[in-house]
Amino acid sequence: MNIAIPIFDGLTALDAVGPYEVLSRLPGAEVRFIAATAGPIRTETGMLGLIADASFEELVDPEVIVVPGGHATRRLMGDDHILDWLRRAHQTSVWTTSVCTGSLLLASAGILEGLQATCHWRSLHILADYGGHPLSERVVEQGKVITAAGVSAGIDMALTLAARIADEQTAQAIQLSIEYDPQPPFDSGSPAKAPKEVLERVKAAGARREAAADAGSTRVDQASS
């Protein structure tokens, strides 16, 4: 099974690498990072690089699409190169999925029109502007389209997808092999649970990062700044 993860400068690393760690363990899976041009891609902090092994034109019909997010997705919502590839690949895909703000690219490509979908909580409302029906859920399944909430939710989505592609026991075996047994030290992983001062801090940091991304910078501050 050919699995394509389109990557781009300014993506969030775990959005892509989390699903990769799960899906690469599926029997017979071949996971490839692709981009507008093959070669190195820098994540949103500028501190980590991933390598795209092929261009969009070299892999037009993957069976599985996994679209990561990142602050650069707002810029890419008007990029016909990646949007046209998504539209074309979605026509023949078995599964089309996204993580975090990757769903904004699916929405911009018209793939989420009339469908329920999720996204990072800070961008969830944008889906409605493109005909989607936002849901504040960890993973949302709509036929062959599966969307995940922010960043770490991509692992949950990938395990859900692994169960659909193979079976639940295989997905459970993958979960065990990566020892995915979340026991977070703090119960602040959603805006509904986080203390008010933490929520405001993350909102402010996110706004600064988006502004930096809009200005073309990939090296931006972290939520702790």
C-alpha positions as CSV (number, residue, x, y, z in Angstrom):
1,M,0.0,0.0,0.0
2,N,1.4,3.3,-1.1
3,I,1.1,6.0,1.6
4,A,1.9,9.6,0.8
5,I,2.6,12.3,3.3
6,P,2.9,15.6,1.6
7,I,5.3,17.9,3.5
8,F,6.2,21.6,3.1
9,D,8.3,24.2,4.8
10,G,6.7,25.2,8.0
11,L,5.0,22.0,8.9
12,T,4.6,20.7,12.4
13,A,7.0,17.7,12.8
14,L,4.8,15.4,14.9
15,D,1.9,15.9,12.5
16,A,3.9,13.9,9.9
17,V,6.2,11.8,12.0
18,G,3.5,10.5,14.4
19,P,1.4,8.9,11.6
20,Y,4.6,7.7,9.9
21,E,5.6,5.8,13.0
22,V,2.3,4.0,13.0
23,L,1.6,3.4,9.3
24,S,5.1,2.4,8.4
25,R,4.5,-0.7,10.6
26,L,1.6,-1.9,8.6
27,P,2.4,-5.1,6.6
28,G,3.2,-4.2,3.0
29,A,3.1,-0.4,3.6
30,E,5.4,1.9,1.8
31,V,5.4,5.4,3.3
32,R,6.9,8.2,1.2
33,F,7.3,11.9,2.1
34,I,6.6,14.0,-1.0
35,A,6.7,17.8,-1.7
36,A,6.4,20.3,-4.5
37,T,10.1,19.5,-5.1
38,A,12.0,16.6,-3.8
39,G,14.6,17.5,-1.2
40,P,14.9,18.8,2.3
41,I,12.0,20.5,4.0
42,R,12.3,22.5,7.3
43,T,9.7,22.2,10.0
44,E,8.0,25.3,11.5
45,T,10.8,25.9,14.1
46,G,13.5,25.7,11.5
47,M,15.4,23.3,13.7
48,L,14.4,20.0,12.1
49,G,14.6,18.9,8.5
50,L,12.7,16.1,6.7
51,I,13.5,14.8,3.2
52,A,10.9,14.6,0.5
53,D,11.8,11.6,-1.6
54,A,9.6,12.6,-4.5
55,S,7.6,15.4,-6.0
56,F,3.9,15.6,-6.3
57,E,4.1,14.8,-10.0
58,E,6.0,11.6,-9.2
59,L,3.3,10.1,-7.0
60,V,-0.1,11.1,-8.2
61,D,-2.2,8.1,-7.1
62,P,-1.3,7.0,-3.6
63,E,-3.8,4.7,-1.9
64,V,-3.5,6.7,1.4
65,I,-3.0,10.4,1.8
66,V,-1.9,11.9,5.2
67,V,-1.8,15.7,5.2
68,P,0.1,17.2,8.2
69,G,-0.5,20.7,9.5
70,G,1.5,23.7,10.7
71,H,1.3,27.4,10.6
72,A,2.3,27.4,6.9
73,T,-1.0,25.8,6.0
74,R,-2.7,29.2,6.0
75,R,-0.3,30.3,3.2
76,L,-0.8,27.0,1.3
77,M,-4.6,27.4,1.4
78,G,-4.1,29.5,-1.8
79,D,-1.4,27.3,-3.3
80,D,-2.8,25.6,-6.4
81,H,0.1,23.2,-6.7
82,I,-0.6,21.3,-3.5
83,L,-4.4,21.8,-3.8
84,D,-4.6,20.5,-7.3
85,W,-2.5,17.5,-6.2
86,L,-4.9,16.8,-3.3
87,R,-7.9,17.0,-5.5
88,R,-6.4,14.7,-8.1
89,A,-5.1,12.2,-5.6
90,H,-8.3,12.2,-3.6
91,Q,-10.2,11.0,-6.6
92,T,-8.4,7.6,-6.6
93,S,-7.3,7.3,-3.0
94,V,-8.7,4.6,-0.7
95,W,-8.2,6.9,2.3
96,T,-7.7,10.6,2.6
97,T,-6.6,11.9,6.0
98,S,-5.2,14.9,7.8
99,V,-3.7,15.9,11.1
100,C,-4.1,19.3,12.8
101,T,-4.5,22.2,10.3
102,G,-3.8,19.8,7.5
103,S,-7.6,19.6,7.3
104,L,-7.6,23.3,6.2
105,L,-5.8,22.2,3.1
106,L,-8.4,19.4,2.5
107,A,-11.1,22.0,3.0
108,S,-9.5,24.5,0.6
109,A,-9.3,21.7,-2.0
110,G,-13.1,21.2,-1.6
111,I,-12.7,17.7,-0.1
112,L,-14.5,18.5,3.2
113,E,-17.5,20.2,1.7
114,G,-20.6,18.8,3.5
115,L,-18.5,16.6,5.7
116,Q,-17.9,16.6,9.5
117,A,-14.3,17.2,10.3
118,T,-11.9,18.3,13.0
119,C,-8.7,20.4,13.2
120,H,-6.5,22.0,15.9
121,W,-8.8,23.8,18.3
122,R,-7.4,27.3,17.4
123,S,-8.4,26.8,13.7
124,L,-11.5,24.6,14.0
125,H,-13.9,27.4,13.1
126,I,-12.2,28.0,9.7
127,L,-13.6,24.7,8.3
128,A,-17.1,26.1,8.2
129,D,-15.9,28.8,5.8
130,Y,-15.2,26.0,3.3
131,G,-18.4,24.0,3.7
132,G,-17.2,21.7,6.4
133,H,-19.0,20.9,9.7
134,P,-16.5,21.4,12.5
135,L,-16.5,18.9,15.3
136,S,-14.4,19.2,18.5
137,E,-13.4,15.6,18.5
138,R,-10.0,13.8,18.6
139,V,-10.7,11.8,15.4
140,V,-13.6,12.2,12.9
141,E,-14.4,9.6,10.3
142,Q,-16.5,10.4,7.3
143,G,-16.4,7.6,4.8
144,K,-12.9,7.4,3.4
145,V,-12.0,10.8,4.9
146,I,-10.5,10.8,8.4
147,T,-9.4,14.0,10.1
148,A,-7.5,14.4,13.4
149,A,-7.4,17.2,15.9
150,G,-4.1,18.9,16.9
151,V,-0.6,17.4,16.5
152,S,-0.6,14.4,18.9
153,A,-4.0,13.4,17.7
154,G,-2.4,12.2,14.5
155,I,-1.2,9.1,16.3
156,D,-4.8,8.3,17.3
157,M,-5.9,8.9,13.7
158,A,-3.2,6.6,12.4
159,L,-4.1,3.8,14.7
160,T,-7.7,4.2,13.7
161,L,-6.7,4.0,10.1
162,A,-4.4,1.0,10.7
163,A,-7.4,-0.8,12.1
164,R,-9.5,0.0,9.0
165,I,-6.7,-1.0,6.6
166,A,-5.7,-4.2,8.5
167,D,-7.7,-5.1,11.6
168,E,-7.9,-4.0,15.2
169,Q,-5.4,-6.6,16.5
170,T,-2.8,-5.3,14.0
171,A,-3.5,-1.8,15.2
172,Q,-3.2,-2.8,18.8
173,A,0.1,-4.6,18.1
174,I,1.4,-1.4,16.5
175,Q,0.2,0.6,19.5
176,L,2.1,-1.8,21.8
177,S,5.2,-1.8,19.6
178,I,5.5,2.0,19.9
179,E,4.4,1.9,23.5
180,Y,1.7,4.4,23.0
181,D,0.1,4.5,26.4
182,P,-0.5,8.2,27.2
183,Q,-0.3,9.2,30.8
184,P,0.3,13.0,30.7
185,P,1.7,14.7,33.8
186,F,-0.9,17.5,33.4
187,D,-4.6,17.4,32.5
188,S,-4.4,20.5,30.3
189,G,-4.4,19.0,26.8
190,S,-7.5,20.7,25.6
191,P,-8.9,24.3,25.9
192,A,-11.8,22.9,28.0
193,K,-9.3,21.6,30.6
194,A,-6.4,24.0,30.6
195,P,-6.2,26.7,33.2
196,K,-7.3,30.2,31.9
197,E,-3.8,31.6,32.1
198,V,-2.3,28.7,30.2
199,L,-5.0,29.0,27.5
200,E,-4.4,32.7,27.0
201,R,-0.6,32.1,26.9
202,V,-1.0,29.5,24.1
203,K,-3.4,31.7,22.2
204,A,-1.0,34.6,22.3
205,A,2.0,32.5,21.3
206,G,0.0,31.0,18.4
207,A,-1.0,34.4,17.1
208,R,2.7,35.4,17.1
209,R,3.7,32.2,15.2
210,E,1.0,32.7,12.6
211,A,2.1,36.3,12.1
212,A,5.7,35.1,11.6
213,A,4.6,32.4,9.2
214,D,2.6,34.9,7.2
215,A,5.7,37.1,7.0
216,G,7.7,34.1,5.5
217,S,9.7,33.2,8.6
218,T,10.0,29.6,9.6
219,R,11.9,30.2,12.8
220,V,9.3,31.3,15.3
221,D,8.8,31.3,19.1
222,Q,7.4,28.3,21.1
223,A,4.3,28.3,23.2
224,S,6.5,28.7,26.3
225,S,7.9,32.0,25.1
